[in-house]
């Protein structure tokens, strides 16, 4: 069942959408908690101008991908199990 889920096109679409939603929400919440509000100049100085943008983007991409893969697999497995009954 694992191989059939991983090779499904619906699974990868859900991975992408769940990952994107995770990245956006996580980034907004982290920004608000770290800078106590909207501080775009401080954010740009800390993340972009100091050369940490590669690490920042890579962490978001990997985090979103892992989150999307786990939840996408869970939802697809649950859907397939409920269809068998």
N, CA and C of each residue as an Amber inpcrd file, in Angstrom:
protein
   255
   0.8220000  -1.1890000   0.0000000   0.0000000   0.0000000   0.0000000
   0.8710000   1.2600000   0.0000000   2.0200000   1.1820000   0.6710000
   2.9040000   2.3380000   0.7400000   3.3440000   2.7750000  -0.6520000
   3.7570000   1.8220000  -1.4700000   4.2510000   2.1380000  -2.8060000
   3.1480000   2.7290000  -3.6850000   1.9250000   2.2120000  -3.5600000
   0.8310000   2.7360000  -4.3810000   0.4440000   4.1530000  -3.9600000
   0.5650000   4.4520000  -2.6690000   0.2610000   5.8180000  -2.2020000
   1.3360000   6.7810000  -2.6730000   2.5960000   6.4070000  -2.5090000
   3.7070000   7.2790000  -2.8830000   3.7230000   7.5640000  -4.3880000
   3.2980000   6.6090000  -5.1850000   3.3200000   6.8100000  -6.6350000
   2.0550000   7.4920000  -7.1650000   1.1170000   7.8080000  -6.2980000
  -0.1270000   8.4460000  -6.6960000   0.0720000   9.9420000  -6.9530000
  -0.5480000  10.4420000  -8.0080000  -0.4570000  11.8690000  -8.3390000
  -1.2050000  12.7150000  -7.3050000  -2.3310000  12.1980000  -6.8170000
  -3.0970000  12.9230000  -5.7950000  -2.2780000  13.1330000  -4.5240000
  -1.4810000  12.1350000  -4.1830000  -0.6370000  12.2350000  -2.9950000
   0.3370000  13.3980000  -3.1230000   0.9970000  13.5120000  -4.2540000
   1.9960000  14.5670000  -4.4270000   1.3590000  15.9470000  -4.5440000
   0.1510000  16.0120000  -5.0650000  -0.5690000  17.2930000  -5.0860000
  -0.9070000  17.7080000  -3.6570000  -1.3510000  16.7560000  -2.8450000
  -1.6610000  17.0780000  -1.4570000  -0.3950000  17.4150000  -0.6720000
   0.7260000  16.7490000  -0.9820000   2.0000000  17.0780000  -0.3290000
   2.3740000  18.5220000  -0.6190000   2.2670000  18.9200000  -1.8710000
   2.6050000  20.2930000  -2.2430000   1.7020000  21.3200000  -1.5970000
   0.4030000  21.0690000  -1.5910000  -0.5230000  22.0460000  -1.0130000
  -0.3990000  22.1040000   0.5100000  -0.2980000  20.9540000   1.1680000
  -0.1300000  20.9490000   2.6200000   1.2010000  21.5750000   3.0200000
   2.2450000  21.2850000   2.2690000   3.5530000  21.8680000   2.5490000
   3.5650000  23.3700000   2.3820000   2.9200000  23.8570000   1.3430000
   2.8640000  25.2980000   1.1150000   2.0930000  26.0160000   2.2200000
   0.9630000  25.4560000   2.6050000   0.1730000  26.0440000   3.6950000
   0.9760000  26.0440000   4.9900000   1.6800000  24.9450000   5.2520000
   2.5130000  24.8660000   6.4520000   3.5960000  25.9350000   6.4490000
   4.2840000  26.0830000   5.3310000   5.3760000  27.0550000   5.2480000
   4.8610000  28.4690000   5.4810000   3.7590000  28.8120000   4.8640000
   3.2150000  30.1660000   5.0160000   2.7810000  30.4230000   6.4610000
   1.9880000  29.5050000   7.0190000   1.5100000  29.7000000   8.3910000
   2.6480000  29.6860000   9.4040000   3.5690000  28.7430000   9.2580000
   4.7050000  28.6570000  10.1770000   5.5640000  29.9160000  10.1140000
   5.8100000  30.4100000   8.9150000   6.6470000  31.6010000   8.7570000
   5.9800000  32.8350000   9.3670000   4.6830000  32.9620000   9.1710000
   3.9650000  34.1110000   9.7500000   3.9780000  34.0420000  11.2690000
   3.6710000  32.8790000  11.8150000   3.6360000  32.7280000  13.2760000
   5.0280000  32.9340000  13.8670000   6.0480000  32.3620000  13.2340000
   7.4080000  32.5420000  13.7320000   7.8300000  34.0120000  13.6840000
   7.4880000  34.6910000  12.6020000   7.8390000  36.1030000  12.4680000
   7.1740000  36.9310000  13.5650000   5.8980000  36.6970000  13.7820000
   5.1770000  37.4610000  14.8060000   5.7150000  37.1880000  16.2000000
   6.0890000  35.9580000  16.4800000   6.6130000  35.6260000  17.8060000
   8.0440000  36.1180000  17.9940000   8.8500000  36.0450000  16.9520000
  10.2500000  36.4240000  17.0800000  10.4350000  37.9400000  17.1270000
   9.6580000  38.6680000  16.3370000   9.8390000  40.1160000  16.2410000
   8.7360000  40.9060000  16.9370000   7.8550000  40.2570000  17.6520000
   6.7430000  40.8820000  18.3690000   5.9290000  41.8250000  17.4830000
   5.6250000  41.3860000  16.2920000   4.8300000  42.1700000  15.3650000
   5.4300000  42.1090000  13.9700000   5.0240000  43.0560000  13.1520000
   5.5190000  43.0910000  11.7780000   6.7500000  43.9880000  11.7050000
   7.9080000  43.3820000  11.5490000   9.1690000  44.1140000  11.4710000
   9.9480000  43.6060000  10.2620000   9.5540000  44.0810000   9.0930000
  10.1540000  43.5700000   7.8690000  11.6140000  43.9900000   7.7030000
  11.9500000  45.1880000   8.1100000  13.3390000  45.6460000   7.9940000
  14.2620000  44.8240000   8.8830000  13.8220000  44.5550000  10.0950000
  14.6140000  43.7350000  11.0080000  14.7520000  42.3210000  10.4720000
  13.6750000  41.8030000   9.9280000  13.7060000  40.4630000   9.3300000
  14.6840000  40.4130000   8.1670000  14.6160000  41.4010000   7.2870000
  15.5300000  41.4340000   6.1340000  16.9810000  41.5410000   6.5710000
  17.2390000  42.3660000   7.5900000  18.6060000  42.4810000   8.0990000
  19.0920000  41.1680000   8.7010000  18.2430000  40.5100000   9.4640000
  18.6450000  39.2890000  10.1640000  18.7940000  38.1000000   9.2240000
  17.8730000  37.9250000   8.3110000  17.8570000  36.7100000   7.4890000
  18.4930000  36.8830000   6.1130000  18.2290000  37.9810000   5.4640000
  18.6520000  38.1280000   4.0710000  20.0380000  38.7710000   3.9580000
  20.2280000  39.8840000   4.5920000  21.4740000  40.6280000   4.4180000
  22.6630000  39.9780000   5.1160000  22.4060000  39.1680000   6.1310000
  23.5010000  38.4850000   6.8290000  23.9030000  37.1780000   6.1550000
  23.2840000  36.8640000   5.0480000  23.6400000  35.6650000   4.3100000
  22.9770000  34.3960000   4.8030000  21.9820000  34.5170000   5.6420000
  21.2930000  33.3460000   6.1600000  20.0790000  32.9650000   5.3270000
  19.8990000  33.5890000   4.1690000  18.6980000  33.3420000   3.3760000
  18.6680000  31.9260000   2.8130000  19.8220000  31.3470000   2.5010000
  19.8510000  29.9840000   1.9700000  19.3860000  29.0080000   3.0480000
  19.9140000  29.1620000   4.2250000  19.5090000  28.3120000   5.3500000
  18.0360000  28.4940000   5.6710000  17.5740000  29.7260000   5.6470000
  16.1660000  30.0290000   5.9290000  15.2500000  29.3660000   4.8940000
  15.5540000  29.5270000   3.6260000  14.7200000  28.9420000   2.5680000
  14.8000000  27.4180000   2.5670000  15.9850000  26.8820000   2.7640000
  16.1460000  25.4320000   2.7940000  15.3710000  24.8100000   3.9500000
  15.3970000  25.4630000   5.1080000  14.6430000  24.9350000   6.2540000
  13.1480000  24.9730000   5.9910000  12.6770000  26.0020000   5.3070000
  11.2500000  26.0880000   4.9840000  10.8460000  25.0170000   3.9800000
  11.6620000  24.8170000   2.9660000  11.3470000  23.8240000   1.9370000
  11.3510000  22.4130000   2.5160000  12.3900000  22.0840000   3.2660000
  12.4760000  20.7410000   3.8570000  11.3610000  20.5330000   4.8750000
  11.1100000  21.5270000   5.7100000  10.0350000  21.4100000   6.6970000
   8.6740000  21.2320000   6.0510000   8.4010000  22.0090000   5.0280000
   7.1260000  21.8910000   4.3220000   6.9830000  20.5580000   3.6150000
   8.0670000  20.0770000   3.0320000   8.0360000  18.7980000   2.3430000
   7.7880000  17.6440000   3.3160000   8.4920000  17.6420000   4.4310000
   8.3080000  16.5800000   5.4240000   6.9040000  16.6180000   6.0060000
   6.4450000  17.8010000   6.3720000   5.0980000  17.9480000   6.9200000
   4.0450000  17.5020000   5.9110000   4.1920000  17.9210000   4.6690000
   3.2430000  17.5430000   3.6290000   3.2540000  16.0530000   3.3470000
   4.4320000  15.4430000   3.3630000   4.5200000  14.0050000   3.1160000
   3.8650000  13.1960000   4.2280000   4.0870000  13.5940000   5.4600000
   3.5010000  12.8630000   6.5870000   1.9850000  13.0000000   6.5920000
   1.4920000  14.2240000   6.5180000   0.0420000  14.4120000   6.5460000
  -0.6310000  13.8980000   5.2820000   0.0070000  14.0780000   4.1400000
  -0.5560000  13.5570000   2.8960000  -0.6870000  12.0520000   2.9330000
   0.3260000  11.3670000   3.4500000   0.2670000   9.9120000   3.5720000
  -0.8350000   9.4890000   4.5360000  -0.9230000  10.1810000   5.6560000
  -1.9480000   9.8620000   6.6510000  -3.3530000  10.0120000   6.0580000
  -3.6080000  11.1200000   5.3860000  -4.9370000  11.3530000   4.8070000
  -5.2510000  10.3580000   3.6900000  -4.2640000  10.0640000   2.8510000
  -4.4830000   9.1210000   1.7520000  -4.7110000   7.7080000   2.2890000
  -3.9570000   7.3140000   3.2990000  -4.1390000   5.9940000   3.9060000
  -5.5130000   5.8830000   4.5560000  -5.9070000   6.9170000   5.2520000
  -7.2240000   6.9210000   5.8980000  -8.3510000   6.8490000   4.8710000
  -8.1890000   7.5680000   3.7590000  -9.1950000   7.5520000   2.7090000
  -9.3030000   6.1650000   2.0690000  -8.1610000   5.5440000   1.8180000
  -8.1760000   4.2130000   1.1950000  -8.7400000   3.1540000   2.1310000
  -8.4590000   3.2720000   3.4250000  -9.0030000   2.3140000   4.3770000
 -10.5070000   2.4590000   4.5100000 -11.0120000   3.6860000   4.4650000
 -12.4510000   3.8840000   4.5870000 -13.1970000   3.4410000   3.3140000
 -12.5390000   3.4760000   2.1580000 -13.1540000   3.0160000   0.9170000
 -13.2370000   1.5110000   0.8460000 -12.3820000   0.7940000   1.5620000
 -12.3900000  -0.6580000   1.5430000 -13.5610000  -1.2350000   2.3380000
 -14.0690000  -0.5090000   3.2820000 -15.1470000  -1.0090000   4.1340000
 -16.4610000  -0.9530000   3.4760000
